[in-house]
Amino acid sequence: MLQVGKRAPDFDMPSTKDLKTLKENVKLSDYKGKWLVLFFYPLDFTFVCPTELKAFSDKYDEVKKAGAEVLAISTDSVFSHRAWINTPDAQGGLGPVKYVLASDITKDVSRDYGVLIEDKGIALRGLFIIDQDGVLQYQVVHGLNIGRSVDETLRVLEALKTGGLCAADWKPGQKPLSV
């Protein structure tokens, strides 16, 4: 059962690491020693999804500066991912992003992370922060119509990395609570 404070479910999925050949998988072990912002989205070539993926790409350097990587996952194939990335924004595509997209074509990873809508075969908008030791530290799941805030994700990542007690509305640069 997925739970904060427990090991994150392992995965090994086809990915866009090598956009030309699509022959390089992505695994949880690839991120050992790094924080990982892993998020699921429903489908390529849709409406809310590209706004999220572009927002994470726009803030990717900030995520990297915070010591983390980003991985986006849907149940679409890597071929669909590549087509979406290679299709210009003006034509309904995503365009290039600065991080890897993974294909959970088997739906096993979406199921393991508790975000699969079984009867539709797509994932809810689940976001997970996994620490450098592979332990799940944060999870939030949105319905299909609501995009996530990259700024809030960065705030939570920075708070988690303090290792301390961070009050409501804590902001990076502030000290954790003293007790």
C-alpha positions in Angstrom: 0.0 0.0 0.0 1.3 3.4 -1.0 2.0 5.6 2.1 4.1 8.6 2.9 7.2 7.6 4.9 7.4 4.2 3.1 9.4 3.2 0.1 8.0 4.5 -3.2 6.9 1.7 -5.6 9.6 0.8 -8.1 9.1 1.2 -11.8 10.8 0.5 -15.1 9.0 2.2 -18.1 9.6 3.1 -21.7 10.6 6.8 -21.8 11.6 9.8 -23.9 15.1 9.8 -22.5 16.3 9.1 -26.1 13.6 10.9 -28.1 15.0 9.6 -31.4 15.0 5.9 -30.6 12.7 5.6 -27.6 14.7 2.6 -26.5 15.9 3.9 -23.1 13.7 3.0 -20.1 13.4 5.1 -17.0 13.6 3.4 -13.5 13.2 4.7 -10.0 16.8 3.6 -9.4 18.0 6.2 -11.9 17.1 8.8 -9.3 18.9 7.3 -6.3 20.7 10.0 -4.4 18.3 12.7 -5.9 14.9 14.0 -4.9 12.3 13.3 -7.5 9.1 15.1 -8.4 7.0 12.4 -10.1 3.7 13.4 -11.6 1.0 11.6 -13.5 -1.3 13.3 -16.0 -4.2 11.8 -17.9 -3.5 12.0 -21.7 -1.3 13.6 -24.3 -2.9 16.0 -26.8 -5.5 17.3 -24.3 -6.2 20.7 -22.7 -5.1 21.0 -19.0 -2.1 18.5 -19.4 0.1 20.7 -21.6 -0.3 23.6 -19.3 1.1 21.5 -16.4 3.9 20.0 -18.5 5.0 23.4 -19.8 4.8 24.9 -16.4 7.1 22.2 -15.0 9.4 22.7 -17.9 9.5 26.5 -17.4 10.4 26.0 -13.8 12.7 23.0 -14.4 15.9 25.0 -13.6 14.4 26.0 -10.2 13.5 22.4 -9.5 17.1 21.3 -10.4 18.5 24.1 -8.2 16.4 22.7 -5.4 18.2 19.4 -5.9 15.4 17.5 -7.6 14.5 15.9 -11.0 11.1 15.8 -12.7 9.4 12.8 -14.3 6.0 13.0 -16.0 4.0 9.8 -16.6 0.8 9.0 -18.5 -0.7 5.8 -19.8 0.0 6.9 -23.4 2.7 5.2 -25.4 6.2 6.7 -25.9 5.3 7.1 -29.6 2.4 9.3 -28.6 4.7 11.2 -26.2 7.2 11.8 -29.0 4.5 12.9 -31.4 3.2 15.3 -28.8 6.7 16.7 -28.1 7.4 17.0 -31.9 4.1 18.8 -32.6 4.2 22.6 -32.3 2.1 24.2 -29.6 0.1 26.1 -32.3 -0.9 22.8 -33.8 -2.1 21.2 -30.4 1.3 19.8 -29.5 3.4 20.1 -26.4 6.7 21.1 -27.9 10.0 20.4 -26.2 10.2 19.9 -22.4 13.3 19.8 -20.3 12.6 16.5 -18.5 11.6 12.9 -19.4 8.1 11.6 -20.1 7.5 8.0 -19.3 4.9 5.6 -20.7 2.9 3.5 -18.2 1.3 1.6 -21.1 0.7 -1.4 -18.9 -1.0 0.8 -16.3 0.9 -1.0 -13.5 2.7 2.1 -12.2 -0.5 4.2 -12.1 -2.1 1.3 -10.2 0.9 1.0 -7.8 0.7 4.8 -7.1 -3.1 4.7 -6.6 -4.0 7.1 -9.4 -5.4 4.8 -12.1 -9.0 5.3 -13.1 -9.6 1.6 -14.0 -12.7 2.0 -16.2 -11.0 4.8 -18.2 -7.5 3.4 -18.3 -6.0 6.8 -17.5 -4.4 8.4 -14.5 -5.6 11.1 -12.2 -3.3 14.0 -11.6 -1.2 12.5 -8.9 2.0 14.3 -7.8 4.6 12.6 -5.6 7.8 13.8 -4.1 10.3 11.0 -3.4 13.5 11.6 -1.4 17.0 10.7 -2.3 16.6 7.3 -0.5 13.5 6.3 -2.5 11.1 7.1 0.3 7.8 8.8 -0.5 7.6 12.1 1.3 4.6 13.8 -0.2 1.5 12.9 -2.3 -1.4 14.9 -3.6 -4.0 13.8 -6.2 -6.2 16.1 -8.2 -9.3 15.4 -10.3 -8.9 15.5 -14.1 -10.0 19.1 -14.5 -7.6 20.9 -12.1 -3.9 21.6 -12.9 -1.3 21.6 -10.2 0.9 24.5 -9.0 4.6 24.2 -9.7 5.3 27.0 -7.2 3.5 25.0 -4.4 5.4 21.9 -5.4 8.7 23.8 -5.1 7.6 25.2 -1.7 6.8 21.7 -0.4 10.1 20.3 -1.8 12.1 23.0 -0.1 10.2 22.5 3.2 10.8 18.7 3.0 14.5 19.3 2.4 14.8 21.3 5.6 14.1 18.2 7.7 12.4 20.4 10.2 8.9 21.5 11.2 7.5 24.0 8.6 4.5 26.0 9.6 1.5 26.7 7.4 2.5 29.1 4.6 6.2 28.5 5.3 8.3 29.9 2.5 11.8 29.0 1.3 14.4 31.0 3.2 12.4 31.0 6.4 13.6 28.9 9.3 11.7 25.9 10.5 9.9 26.0 13.8 11.9 25.8 16.9 10.5 23.5 19.7 
